[in-house]
Amino acid sequence: MFSLFLDAAPASFGGLDQIQILLIGGAFVSLYFFLVRPQAKKAKEQANYQETLSTGDKVVMNSGMHGKIAKMDEKTVTIEVDTNVRMKFEKGYINMELSKAINPTATPTEKDK
């Protein structure tokens, strides 16, 4: 009885032929290039961005709070959100910078006029 099953077994890789293995491999390669690689690049850019912050930069936190950097430590930042109102956050919670040097204001073009 077992000899019938053994004779009928295909000579491929455990039931998968070469095209299926290539398709599965291609799916993993595409997942790497479309998901893993861009996320790693974004994390690297965010880390570099946080290193370039300095006192006086206007920033937006992940929560949406706007403020100006009043004091910086190694891992924390003190944000001045209003006159004499300061809050302490971790550097990782800064989302973007609003300083004019990095994000200049848009000038109206002839099309907008």
Secondary structure, DSSP 4 states (H G I P E B T S, - for coil): -HHHHHHHS-SSBTTB-HHHHHHHHHHHHHHIIIIIHHHHHHHHHHHHHHHH--TT-EEEETTS-EEEEEEE-SSEEEEEEETTEEEEEEGGGEEEE--TTTSPPPPPPTTT-
